[in-house]
Amino acid sequence: MKKTIFLILTAAVVLLAACKPTKDPLSHLTDGVTVITQTPDYISGTTAVLSAEVTADDDGLLLELGVCWSQTENPTIDDNSAKTYKCSQPYTYFANDLQPNTEYHVRGFAKYGTEYVYGDEKTFRTLEAGAPATSPVTTLETTEITATSFCAAATLKPFGVNRFHVGICYSTHPDFTYDDCEGGDIGYYDSNNDVYPVCCHGLTPNTQYYYRAFVAYNNGTDDYGFFYGDVLSFTTPEMPFVLELSTYSAYYSYWSNYIEAYGGVHCNQPEVIDQVGFCYSETNEYPQFESDLHITAASSTGEWYDFESYIYDVSANKKYYVRSYARYKTDSIKYGNVVSVDTY
């Protein structure tokens, strides 16, 4: 009888041992895993940037790093989630299709061996529909302003999107977007200074302009979304007066007994020029309009043009000095360079 009871008890112990669940031998290793859930950033009515990072005693067992979110507490990978297999760097994800003015809960997670480890929960609320979002792009001050151009730059923080363009747009009105700006351009990435510089041309002198940085991003849809930096302003200066003259060449025609002279002019305000032509002299190496001989050439109303004149009745076997001139309507004179011509 005692032997029978002993056998029954022994069988019960064996049966209980067989029913006891087997513990994953790697589960205790998660004690050395820490997942940090970053505070959600760049929140709009329908989007938010979610980030997490992980450290582990043995990072060789880290298989996944990601974020999960839901409208209920303690979200898991069974809710909305996104992940990467590159666990050595912080993971940033651009979550879209969120509901406006809605509270969300987010947690970072990591897969370590066969186990999932979650970080602390963060809570955020999306903005009202159409409300401006905080932005990862920053507008920097202009570095150069002329009467018709300016240079500025933008900086960009990671925001979970790989397909994007960073640039500067501008307008003469303070309230504008990329769609209704008057001009702008895409910047290239200057890795030495961690900025996206842009130079814009074709502005109007003595005009107040407003400009802002933007990042146009594509998150796998047909349309681009935009983030904007702050709006800054500047005023272009008056256009400086430019008048440049050149005496290209002069040569002597023996058979016709004249010197043919060629010149060019660049003037950004051609309306102030009264006449152009050439001064010439046998003795003065720098012939003057008032004291030496001069001849008028045909002028133009363009900003750039060439002109020529024929200097007749020159003497043989002489050296002549010729240079171009432009006479303002105020009677002041501007000269070009001097060229010499030998007659024979």
Helices and strands as residue ranges (DSSP letters): H 2-19, G 27-32, E 33-37, E 48-56, G 59-61, E 62-70, E 80-84, E 91-95, E 103-112, E 115-125, E 137-139, E 144-145, E 149-156, E 164-171, G 178-180, E 183-186, E 196-201, E 208-217, E 225-228, E 232-235, E 243-253, E 258-267, G 270-272, E 273-281, E 293-297, E 304-312, E 319-328, E 333-342
